[in-house]
Amino acid sequence: MKKPLIIDRSRDEHFMRLALEQARLGAEQGEVPVGAVLVAEGQVAGIGFNCPIMTRDASAHAEMVAIRRACAAVENYRLPGSTLYVTLEPCSMCAGLIVHARVRRVVFGAAEPRAGMAISRGRFFEQGFLNHRVLVEGGLLAEECGQVLTEFFRRRR
């Protein structure tokens, strides 16, 4: 039986701020500034930022990095009961990974109108064929998350 989900907004903000720190670290490396933090049993199990350029790996999105690290830390490819905090709405690749890893909840900051698959371009997590349901919440610290991206692209132009 699943434990009841207790949502603590101050805790959510704390972890989203850690994800924002990751996004800023990525920006310092010249990567698109998206950060992610995977929390399992109340503890940070995996963190990451977008790093496809430096790793030469198209799959090295922030969510992917954080989930890979969390799976290694807990020694399991499944992360039941976990929450993923990410500064930008997940794309289709990351949405698929989130389901396969059995992440319980995704909390994202800024919407991604071009490729977001939680609410913007599609509602991937609501598809009836999926064998796992993910709770999704968007908009936490959205302005700050969006601003990190806006500043990054402004500097690049």
Protein Blocks (a to p, Z undefined) as FASTA:
>chain_A
ZZdddddfklmmmmmmmmmmmmmmmmmnopacddddddeehiafbdcddfkkmnopaklc
fklmmmmmmmmmnopabdghiacddfbdcdfklmmmmmmnopabdcdfbdcfklpcklmm
ocfklpmkbcbdcdddehihklmmmmmmmmmmmmmZZ
